Amino acid sequence: MQEIFRFEKDQLFGSSIHIHTKTGDTSYVAHRHDYYEMILYRDCGGVCVLNGVEHKLTDNCLFLITPNDYHRIEAQNTDLSASTVISFSEIVVDKDIISSLAFCPRIWYNVSSDALSIIETLTKVYFRNDKRREHLLNHLLNAILCTVLDNAEKLKISNEAYSPLVLRAMTMVLTDVSADLTLNKVAKECNITPSYFSALFRKEVGKTFIGWLTEIRIDQAKWQLSKTDTDILNICYDCGYNTPSQFIKMFKRETGITPSEYRKLNSGSK
């Protein structure tokens, strides 16, 4: 079984809150994790692909990533581009807020100056040594979430939700990207006809199931090629392809280059 790359809570580095900033190249490969995350983008273009749906990146846009969301960032950057990633466990968030996060929008544009100010303060507190640091971080994190949620009505928001059948199909792929999955097999597992499943998936996701499946597999291959030394033949099988020729053909169709060329160009990102 080869799961789409997933970060676990222990990658919060022993803390309940972890913050990192990134400048220049603010792209991220496809992944998911079992904790929450807020990502603030400054001076960036491009798209965030969240659970298969593309969202436009703009200056001062904020993404909320909830546990197990599949996402990747394809950023178009300038010299001023920057991202602030705030990762956090549910244990530091008020119960009422956690309940709200399950139903709130996943992206806000033109984030309020109040929220931006709190995020800036949170980041400064995170990188300093202070006896009250943990208490301040928890307080500020909850303040950011409250501010964003309270201003949701005033912001341009977007929130896509999939039907249980489409979510089930997506989960089947994300939990075992190496599985021999076809549209017919997934439709049978969901107890619906292939034609109905195909139409439903395309209507909700905006692309065919096979197109989306290929995107997930190639994303996983790109991550392994750039972040690991795994043999390309094994990556081929890990990503659900039966033969190297099929894998190379699909990879080149999606990226314009072969897997070995991609690894050579991205080997410095390990």
Secondary structure by P-SEA (a helix, b strand, c coil): ccccccccccccccccbbbbbbccccccccccccccbbbbbcccbbbbbcccbbbbbccbbbbbbcccccccccccccccbbbbbbbbccccccaaaaaaaaccccccccccaaaaaaaaaaaaaaaccccaaaaaaaaaaaaaaaaaaaaccccbbbbbbbcaaaaaaaaaaaacccccccaaaaaaaacccaaaaaaaaaaaccccaaaaaaaaaaaaaaaaaacccccaaaaaaaaccccaaaaaaaaaaaccccaaaaaaaccccc
